[in-house]
Structure formats: structure tokens, C-alpha cells
């Protein structure tokens, strides 16, 4: 079966496959599945870790003949887990690489959001400069292609990030925000025209009557810039003066 080549390289794959060594201990193989389940937030692998740990716990609790049975089951489970680990290794690496890409993109978007909302340039030491942000966004285009392939192969559904300017974007764009829809988007446009725009996500959410969990979902996707019509009006007044 053809496989997608990972961008991070062979060395990265090897270093992030160290957990397979735990399966060769036979008695502590279950730790490997707990680790990868937690690392990429996959509950299924965590359940497998629990299953593989049962014979080990069995052998630790009982004595005599029951102990022999527990040890035998632990050895059988250990051998089985070795094959299991190699089978899911590629999927784990795909998921891990996709998560790292998403974290990098979210960091860049957060910097853009802070810059747009507060009118500052975050170019101090320890923070990405504008050139680094551009490079990260270019890398993201390539990473998105990889993520799309992983999603088709393994059924990983990743939500594509987008940003909406609630003071200037159209009803259709606002309707794309989670839990909003076209009806509330129309209401939002009417309110911003009457009130001269929204000053914060909270004001926007309160005006539309959004529930708290919906507010947290839309927060990463919202930016707030001065409403364009208001800017033109102020500019016209300055000229008249």
C-alpha cells in the first residue's frame, strides 16, 4: 500500500516511535497505548491500553495457579501488542504531525488577532516576527495538503480554520461561524449598522443571544476591526472641517 511521505523526515519518525520499545517489555506494553492515546487524544488506543493492562494486573493480584494464568495471558498480550503497535505506528505519526501543524497555525492566528485588535506589532524577542509568520503560513499550505490526505486515509476530521471580521464581512461569512447561521447573521448585520459595529466578541454574542459554549467556539474565528462606513464618515467630517 502506498503511503504519504511525512514532511518532518525519517529521524522525526524514529524519535517519535520510541514508545514501541515498551511493547517489547511484554509486562509494560500497556503503557505504550496509554501514552499514544493521550498524546494524540485518541480514546480508542487508551482503551487498548486498559485491555492490555488487565492480564498484568491479574498476575499482580493473584497467586498460585491463577498467577500462572495471569503471567501466560500477559506474555500472549505482550507479543500481540508488538504487532499491534507496528500496525498503528503510521497512523499515530500522521495524527501527531497534523496536531503539531494545527498548533503552529493557531499560534500564528493568535498573533494576527492580537495585532489587529490592539494595533501592535509583536516583534519582541521570543515572539515570531512578520517574516516568520509569512513562512509559517506558507508551510501551512503544504501541511494542509498532508492533513487532507491523512483525513481521507484514516478518517480524521479536522476543522479548517477561518477568520471573520464581524464589523465588515458579509452575512454569508458571519453565518459560517459555529452556531450562528444565516438568520442570526442577518440580525448581526442589522445591529452593527444601527449601533456602529461591535466592540467585542461578548457584545456580539450578547446581542445575538448566543450560549456560552457557542461563544467559546466562535472566539478563535472572530476579529474586530473598525466598521468601514464609520471610518469613511469620520474621514469626511475631518475634510469638511
N, C-alpha and C positions, 0 to 999 in steps of 0.2 A: 504494500500500500504506500503511495506517495505521501510524503509528509512535508509540512511547511517548515522551511528553514527559519530558525529564530535569529532575530537581529542581534541579540546580545552575545552570540558566539558560543563555541563549544566549551570554553573554560567556564563561562557562566552556568551552563547546563550542568557541568560536572560538580561545581561548587554547591549548587542548589539541589543536588541529588544525594547529599550526604546521608539523609535520613534512611536511605535504603540499607545502609550498613546495620541499622538497628534490627532489621528483619533477620540478619544472619546470626544474631544472638539467640534466636529462637524463643527465648523466655521473655524478651522485652520487645518483641516485634510490634506489639500493640501501640507502643509509644510512637512509632513512626506514623501510624494512621491518625492518631490524635494530633500529632504535630502538623501534618499536611492539611487536615481538616480545618484546623484553627488558622493556619497560615493563609489559606485562600477562601476561608469561610464556606467550606463545603461540608454540610451536615452529614451527608452520606458516608464520607470517609471517617468521620468521627464515630458513626455507628459501627463501622467495620472495626475500628479500634476497640470499641466496647466488646464486640463479639470475640475478637482475638484475645482479649484480656480475661475472659471467663475461665478458660482452662487453667490459666496461670493462677488466678485467684482460688480456683478449685483445689489445685495442688498445694497451695499455701495453707489452706484451712484444714483439710482432712489428712488422716494418717493411715498407715497400713495399706490394705488393698485399694481403698479409694484414692490414696496418694499415688499409687502406681498408675491408676486410670487417669488421674489428672495430669501426671507427667507425660503419659503417652499422648493424650489429647493436645497437650502443649507443644510437643515435638511435631505432631502432624500439622497443627495450626501454624507453627513456625515455618515449616517447609512450604506450606501452601501460601503463606503471606509473602514469601520471597518472589514467587511467580506473580502474585497479585500486585506487588509493588512495582515490578518492572512493567507490568501491563498498563498501569495508570500513571507511570512516570511522565510521559509526554504530555498527557492532559494536565497534570499538575504544573508543569513548566509553562504550558500555554496560558493557563489561568494566572500564574504568578506574574508572567511578563505583561499580560493585559492589565492586571491590577496596578503594577508599577507605572505603566503608561498613563492610566487614568489619574493616579495620584499626582503625576507630574503636570498633566493638563489642568487639573483642578487648582494646583498651586499657581500656575501662570494666570488662570482666570481670576483667582482671588486678588493677585497683584493688580490686574487690569481694573477690577471693580473698585479697589481702594483708590487707585489713581483717578478714576473717573468721578467717584463720589466726593473725594476730598480735594481734588485738584492738586495732587502732589506727585512728584516723581520719586519712586523708591529705588534709588541708586546708591544707597549706602553700602558699606562693607557687609558682606553676609547675605545680601539680597541680590537677586538676578538683575542685571542691567538690561536696557531695552534690546541690545543686540542678542543677549542670551535668550530673552523672551521670544524674539523672532526665530532664533534657531530651534527653540523648543517647539514652537508652533509648526515649523517645517518638519521636524521629526515626528510630530503628531500625525501629520498627513500620511506618513509611511506606516506609523503604528496602527492607525485606524484600519488600513488595509489588512494588516495582520489580524487585528481584532475581529474583523468581519469574517475572515476565513476560519478563525477559531470558533466563532459563534455557529457557523454552518456545520462544522465538523463535530463539535461536542455539545451543541445546543445551549451555548452560553448566551444569554440575552443581556447585552449591555446597552444601557440607555445613552444615546448620543447627546452630548451637552450642547446647549444653545443659550443665548442671552437675549433678553427682550428689554427694550427701553420703554417703560410703561408711560412715559410722558410724550413720546413722539411716534412710536411704532403703530402700525395699523391694528384694526380689530382682529384680523386674521392671525397676526403674530401674537397678540395678547391672549387669544383663545387657545394657543398652543401650550400655555402654562398649565402645569398639572392642577386639575380640579377647577379650572376656570370655565372654559367652553365659550361658545360664541355669544350666548345670552349675557353672561356676566361681562364679557369683553365689550359689548355694545354699551352696557351700563358704565363701565370704566371710562370709555371714551367720552361719554356724555358728561360724566362728573369732572373729568380733567379739563374739559372745555369751559365748564361753569366755574370751577374753582381755581383755574390757572395751573393745573398739574398737581402731582402728588409729591410730597416732601420726603416720604419714607415708605418702606415696604409695609410697615404697620398701618400707616394711614390708608394705603391702597387696600390692604386686606380688611380693615375695619369698614371701609366704605362699601366693599362688596359682600361683607358678612362671611368671610372665609373662616373655616375652623382652624384651630392652632396647628394641627398636623399638616394641613394643606399649606399654611403659611411657611412652615419649615421646608416643605418640598419645593415651593416656588422661589424661596430666598436665593439659592445659588444661581438662578436663571435671570434674576432681575437686576437691571442697572437703572439709575435715575439721573437723567440729565435735564437741564432747564428746558421747558417747553419752547419749541421753536417760534411759534406765533407770538409768545410773550416776549422773546428776545427781540423779534423784529419790531414789535410795538415800542419797546423801550428805546431801541435804536432810533426809531422815527421821532420820538419825543426829544431825544438829545439833539438831533439835527434841527428840529423846529426851534429849539431854544437857541 
